[in-house]
Amino acid sequence: MELDGRVVVVTGGTRGVGAGVAAAFLDAGARVVVCARRPPERPVATARGAAEFAPLDLRDPAAVQAFFDSVAARHGRLDHLVNNAGGTPYRLLGEGEAERHARVLELNLTAPLTASLAARPHLHAARGSVVMIGSVSGSRPSPGTAAYGAAKAGLEHLARSMAVEWAPEVRVNSLVLGMVHTELAHLHYGDEQGVAAVAGTVPLGRLARPYEVGEAAVFLASDRAGYISGASLLLHGGGERPAFLTAATVNKEQ
């Protein structure tokens, strides 16, 4: 899945999942540009090179358009866009006014649309692709992160519609993530004991690693996935063991 000479933009690519995605593209031989509002604490780099960083607020459409035009002009092309930037604080619906929840929708749904529209002419010229970083929160109840789940559901639908509208020049796919062990995992799952307990609910017995997300993104961008578009690839370690199986007493070993 060599991507030598390809140019890739990873939004929110300075840490966590985004840094893992950027590293995997670097290892595949691509030239990688990462963008975020703040610079990374340390450069995203592997043995095959380092990612270029550019500051960008994805909520500013004019700045987003200028950024993608600049990337394409500097590198002569733009082949792939990974819409990774996003996230949410824990907030029950009744504990915040609609405007706060709308900001979560803006970051996780409107911003990827803004980036995709700005990148489209360059991706079209390169016959490239878009990879949306989705979440299982978009397909199951997400108490405490309901707006985030709604945005991720919308993002997956947006990707399928884009795949139809922008074909055949641009392929669009989604990576639907379960739980990932990033440097901020403790904010979601607590200490290492808490992370281990949460990992125990995953059939494969652990959380995903950011680089594994990157490897899946590289596959979707590669020529090996040349006939894959409008698809959603689940990356969740087998999903979640149904709660009723734990609660049920029938057919358990005595």
C-alpha positions in Angstrom: 0.0 0.0 0.0 2.8 2.4 -0.9 1.6 6.0 -1.3 4.9 7.4 -2.5 4.4 11.0 -3.8 0.9 11.3 -2.6 -0.1 14.4 -0.6 -2.4 13.8 2.4 -4.0 16.3 4.8 -5.0 15.0 8.3 -7.2 17.4 10.2 -6.5 17.4 14.0 -3.4 15.4 13.2 -1.2 16.7 16.0 -2.0 14.2 18.7 -4.1 11.1 19.6 -5.8 9.3 16.7 -4.8 12.0 14.2 -1.1 11.7 15.0 -1.4 7.9 14.6 -3.1 8.4 11.2 -0.4 10.9 10.1 2.4 8.5 11.2 0.9 5.6 9.2 0.7 7.8 6.0 4.3 8.9 6.5 5.3 5.2 6.8 3.5 4.5 3.5 5.6 7.2 1.8 3.1 10.0 1.6 3.8 13.7 2.2 1.6 14.6 5.1 0.2 18.0 6.2 -1.5 18.1 9.6 -3.6 21.0 10.8 -5.0 22.1 14.1 -5.6 25.2 16.1 -2.5 24.7 18.2 1.0 23.3 17.2 1.9 19.8 18.4 4.0 19.4 21.6 6.4 17.4 19.5 6.5 17.0 15.7 4.7 14.0 14.1 7.5 12.0 12.6 8.6 8.5 11.7 11.7 7.0 10.2 10.4 7.9 6.8 9.9 11.6 7.4 8.0 14.3 9.3 4.6 15.8 8.9 4.3 19.5 8.0 2.1 21.5 10.4 -0.2 24.4 9.6 -2.4 26.3 12.1 -6.0 26.3 11.1 -9.5 26.9 12.6 -11.8 24.6 10.7 -14.7 26.8 11.7 -13.5 29.6 9.4 -14.5 28.7 5.9 -12.3 31.3 4.2 -9.2 30.2 6.1 -10.0 26.5 5.3 -10.3 27.3 1.6 -7.0 29.3 1.7 -5.3 26.4 3.5 -6.2 23.7 1.0 -5.4 25.9 -2.0 -2.0 26.6 -0.4 -1.3 22.9 0.2 -2.1 22.1 -3.4 0.0 24.9 -4.7 3.0 24.1 -2.6 3.0 20.4 -3.2 1.5 20.4 -6.7 -1.4 18.2 -5.8 -3.7 17.0 -3.1 -4.6 13.3 -3.1 -6.3 12.4 0.2 -8.1 14.1 3.0 -8.6 12.5 6.4 -11.3 14.4 8.4 -10.2 13.5 11.9 -10.6 16.7 13.9 -13.4 16.5 16.5 -14.3 15.6 20.0 -16.6 16.6 22.8 -16.8 17.2 26.5 -19.1 15.0 28.6 -22.3 17.0 29.0 -25.8 15.6 29.6 -28.4 17.2 27.3 -30.2 18.9 30.1 -27.0 20.4 31.5 -26.3 22.7 28.6 -28.2 25.1 26.4 -28.7 24.3 22.7 -26.0 26.6 21.6 -23.3 24.5 23.4 -24.5 21.3 21.9 -24.6 23.1 18.5 -20.9 23.9 18.8 -20.3 20.1 19.1 -22.2 19.6 15.9 -20.2 22.4 14.2 -16.9 20.8 15.0 -17.8 17.2 14.3 -20.1 17.6 11.3 -20.0 21.1 9.7 -16.2 21.3 9.9 -15.6 18.1 8.0 -18.1 19.3 5.3 -16.3 22.6 5.1 -12.9 20.9 4.7 -14.2 18.4 2.1 -15.8 21.2 0.0 -12.6 23.2 0.1 -10.4 20.2 -0.9 -12.8 18.8 -3.5 -11.4 20.5 -6.6 -7.9 19.3 -5.8 -9.0 15.8 -4.9 -11.0 15.7 -8.2 -7.9 16.6 -10.2 -5.9 13.9 -8.5 -8.7 11.3 -8.5 -8.2 11.1 -4.8 -10.3 10.2 -1.7 -11.7 11.4 1.6 -11.7 9.3 4.8 -14.1 10.4 7.5 -13.2 9.4 11.1 -16.5 8.3 12.6 -17.5 6.7 15.8 -19.7 3.9 17.1 -21.4 6.7 19.0 -23.2 7.5 15.8 -25.0 4.2 15.8 -25.8 3.6 19.5 -27.2 5.7 22.3 -24.5 8.1 23.7 -25.8 9.6 27.0 -23.5 12.4 28.0 -22.3 12.9 24.4 -25.6 12.9 22.5 -24.7 15.8 20.2 -21.4 14.1 19.4 -23.2 10.9 18.5 -25.7 12.7 16.4 -22.9 14.5 14.5 -21.1 11.2 13.9 -24.3 9.6 12.6 -24.7 12.6 10.3 -21.0 12.3 9.2 -21.4 8.7 8.1 -24.5 9.6 6.1 -22.7 12.7 4.6 -19.9 10.4 3.5 -22.3 8.0 1.7 -24.0 10.9 -0.1 -20.7 12.5 -1.0 -19.5 9.1 -2.4 -22.4 9.2 -4.9 -22.2 12.9 -5.8 -18.5 13.0 -6.3 -18.0 9.7 -8.1 -16.1 8.6 -10.1 -13.3 11.1 -9.5 -13.3 11.1 -5.6 -13.9 8.1 -3.4 -15.4 8.8 0.1 -15.4 6.3 3.0 -15.8 6.2 6.8 -13.8 4.6 9.5 -16.1 3.9 12.4 -14.1 3.7 15.6 -14.7 2.1 18.9 -12.5 2.9 21.9 -8.9 4.0 21.2 -6.0 4.2 23.7 -4.6 7.6 23.2 -2.5 9.8 25.5 -5.9 11.3 26.8 -7.5 8.0 27.5 -7.4 8.7 31.3 -9.8 11.6 30.8 -12.4 9.1 29.5 -11.7 5.9 31.3 -9.7 6.8 34.4 -6.4 5.4 35.5 -4.8 2.3 34.1 -7.0 0.0 36.1 -10.0 1.8 34.6 -8.6 1.5 31.1 -8.1 -2.3 31.7 -11.7 -2.6 33.0 -13.0 -0.9 29.9 -10.8 -2.9 27.6 -12.3 -6.0 29.2 -15.6 -5.2 27.6 -14.1 -5.4 24.1 -14.2 -8.9 22.5 -10.5 -8.6 21.4 -9.6 -7.6 25.0 -8.0 -4.2 24.4 -8.5 -0.8 23.0 -7.3 0.2 19.5 -4.0 1.9 19.0 -3.9 5.2 17.1 -1.5 3.7 14.5 -4.0 0.9 13.8 -6.5 3.5 12.9 -3.9 5.0 10.6 -3.2 1.7 8.9 -6.9 1.3 8.1 -7.0 4.9 6.7 -4.0 4.1 4.5 -5.8 1.0 3.2 -8.9 3.0 2.3 -6.8 5.7 0.6 -4.7 3.1 -1.3 -5.2 1.7 -4.8 -6.1 -1.6 -3.2 -9.3 0.0 -2.1 -9.9 1.5 -5.6 -13.4 0.0 -5.8 -14.4 0.9 -2.3 -16.5 4.0 -1.9 -19.5 4.9 0.3 -18.4 2.2 2.7 -18.1 2.2 6.5 -15.3 0.1 8.0 -15.9 -0.8 11.6 -12.7 -0.7 13.7 -14.0 -1.6 17.2 -12.4 -4.9 18.2 -15.6 -6.8 17.7 -17.9 -4.3 19.3 -19.4 -4.6 22.7 -20.5 -7.7 24.5 -24.3 -7.4 25.0 -25.2 -6.5 28.6 -28.0 -9.1 28.7 -25.4 -11.9 28.4 -23.7 -10.8 31.6 -27.0 -10.4 33.4 -28.5 -13.7 32.2 -28.1 -16.7 34.5 -29.2 -19.4 32.0 -26.6 -21.6 30.4 -23.8 -20.2 32.6 -21.1 -22.6 33.8 -21.8 -23.7 37.3 
